[in-house]
Each structure stands twice: as C-alpha cells, then as structure tokens.
Amino acid sequence: MMGRTLGHYRIVEKIGEGSAGETDAAGSHGRSSLRKGKRTMEKVLVGYYSRTGNTAKMAKIVADALKKEGIEVDLRTVDQIKAADLLGFDGIVLGGPTYYGGPPAAIKELLDESVRHHGKLDGKIGGAFTSSANVGGGNETAVLGILQAMLIHGMIVQGDPEGDHYGPVAIQAPDARAKANCIRFAKRLASLVKRTAAG
Ligand SMILES: Cc1cc2nc3c(=O)[nH]c(=O)nc-3n(C[C@H](O)[C@H](O)[C@H](O)COP(=O)(O)O)c2cc1C
C-alpha cells in the first residue's frame, strides 16, 4: 500500500492499481478533444444506474440528444465505469434513481472511487439527472448529491434558469415534460463542452 496526499485528500492505494500519474485509455490526462494538438470530437460519458429502467430511459434520451449535437457519447451503466475512465472525457453526466433523497449507492461508490484521481477532473463539464417516485420525493437533492461531488472535483456545472434547474428529473419513467428537459439539458451541456474545449 502506498499513501499520498492530493490537497487535503489523503489517498491510500495498492501498488499496481494505478496512481495519479497514470494516463487514461486515450493516453491523455487532459481534454480528450485535444490530442497531439489536433482537435477531435468532444467526448461525453453518460453513466447511469437503473434498477427498474426509468433512469435508463433518461440516460438514452440524454445520450441521443448529445449525439445529435455532434458529441461523441459513451453510454454506460456505472458498473461498467472505472474511476480512471472519467479522465478520458470532456464531460461527465451521471444519473440514477432517487434513493432516500440522494443518489444510489452504485453512483456514490463511483464518486468515492474517483478520489484516486482528485484534481484531475478539474475543469471538466459535469451534469446529473434522476428519476424518483414522487414529486417532492427528494429528486433535486439526489441531483445535487451528484453535483456536489463534481463541484468538489473542480468540475463546471451549469444550472438552468428555465428548464429543470439542477438537472433533469422524471417521476418514474420520463414523460413528455421530462423528455423535453433531458433534451434541453443535453443541448446546453453540449454547447458548454464545445465552448470550454475551444477555449
Ligand atoms: C431503496 C429505494 C429508495 C427510494 N427512495 C425514494 C425517495 O426517497 N423518493 C422517491 O420519490 N422515490 C424513491 N424511490 C423510488 C425510485 O426513485 C423510483 O422508482 C425511480 O423511478 C426508480 O428508477 P429506476 O427505474 O431507474 O431504477 C426509492 C426506491 C428504492 C428502491
């Protein structure tokens, strides 16, 4: 086991499980859209957990809308995502059902694992969405629970003055209102990713 300190985060890691110096699959620590000085398509990860399929539907809508905006999208369930994978994207969107007013454990687990790369997600674009059973069932706090971790990573999160303010929320399966919010969210996120990647 080795220990190191990133800011005030003390990280204990097993030798061979990766370090702050490791590169992602793209061989880049930085923006995936800039490799060897050449601009490629901006890449966004849409990661989700869904037990009964409602959040999965939202994830698909968000992913499809991002693709329509010319973004390269990786749509994966959170169990298919390793913390190191997060380094290879310009934008990271995570969604899951609202569980007791917060994100589900599977998403929290990924966020907790991401401490291994603390400081390396700084400046990436973040976003979150959720499905809950009830209006007032804690869906906004669930979204904020994800965004909170993203902000601590130094990620950039854009609110929305007109759509769902913190990120898209659905009551059970996404209805027409929630679908429209997922698409609006994706369009805004794509625009932000492109603008920051260009800067
Ligand atoms: C363990 C557990 C906790 C839940 N907690 C809440 C809750 O706090 N508020 C709420 O509105 N719905 C809650 N739900 C309902 C789910 O958020 C809701 O059914 C959601 O649409 C499921 O999404 P999925 O189909 O993507 O799994 C809970 C469900 C489970 C299984």
The ligand as an ORCA input file, in Angstrom:
! r2SCAN-3c Opt
* xyz 0 1
  C     -34.221      1.902     -1.994
  C     -35.175      2.846     -2.691
  C     -35.303      4.133     -2.200
  C     -36.145      5.034     -2.838
  N     -36.251      6.292     -2.331
  C     -37.065      7.185     -2.945
  C     -37.212      8.514     -2.449
  O     -36.572      8.924     -1.469
  N     -38.066      9.350     -3.080
  C     -38.804      8.962     -4.181
  O     -39.559      9.766     -4.706
  N     -38.655      7.713     -4.699
  C     -37.814      6.830     -4.118
  N     -37.655      5.561     -4.646
  C     -38.311      5.241     -5.926
  C     -37.343      5.357     -7.125
  O     -36.552      6.520     -7.061
  C     -38.154      5.404     -8.414
  O     -38.986      4.271     -8.511
  C     -37.294      5.504     -9.665
  O     -38.112      5.837    -10.759
  C     -36.574      4.208     -9.974
  O     -35.693      4.430    -11.035
  P     -35.106      3.217    -11.937
  O     -36.272      2.645    -12.695
  O     -34.112      3.877    -12.830
  O     -34.492      2.215    -11.014
  C     -36.872      4.643     -3.981
  C     -36.738      3.331     -4.474
  C     -35.908      2.439     -3.820
  C     -35.771      1.030     -4.362
*
